[in-house]
């Protein structure tokens, strides 16, 4: 699988995982100009902006999942999203889903990191 196919597969897995956990999916790959939010969901009157990282290596780690530049872009996208949807920015959370696809074991591991910044 190429990088794009793995990423789309991971987004499908994330969508299913979050739906089973009680989140309502609002948007995938939401674009505001050149900015993008991988997945937007809501739960208990809060909004969650998810960065999704899919890896095909069982040794995948999160030593540096989102750098400062990515954080700035995601925060800017969140501000614009909140403003365009009349949302209270204090109700927005930034979460990360790390999805590890172990092809040799046919195993999928999903790790949810809440409030990453």
Secondary structure, DSSP 8 states (H G I E B T S, - for coil): --HHHHHHHHHHHHHHHHHHTT-EEEEEEEEETTEEEEEEEEETTEEEEEEEEEES-TT---TTSS-HHHHHHHHHHHHHHHHHTT--GGGEEEEEEEEEEETTTTEEEEEEE----
